[in-house]
Amino acid sequence: MPFLFLVISKTKLYPRTVARNLYHGGIATLTLGCILKGVLEIYGTTNALADRYWYVGIPMVFTAVLIYVLQSIMASGARKGVRET
């Protein structure tokens, strides 16, 4: 999904390592949470901890997107001649 935005966007700026790692870690956390919840539902039991994966994974993905957006803004400002401090 983020690489789709790279194709669509005009900046074509590749995300930094922090943003990529946060994004992939968030997606992995959400995937693991969904698998665990599915296994528990098939088994016929519930666990309150299975919902915690959502509380961790979603902020990781949003933080990665925010870092990428800030990186794009900083890069576009640098191209326009704005000095970074």
Secondary structure as GFF3:
##gff-version 3
##sequence-region A 1 85
A	DSSP	alpha_helix	2	8	.	.	.	ID=ss1
A	DSSP	alpha_helix	17	43	.	.	.	ID=ss2
A	DSSP	three_ten_helix	48	51	.	.	.	ID=ss3
A	DSSP	alpha_helix	52	79	.	.	.	ID=ss4
###
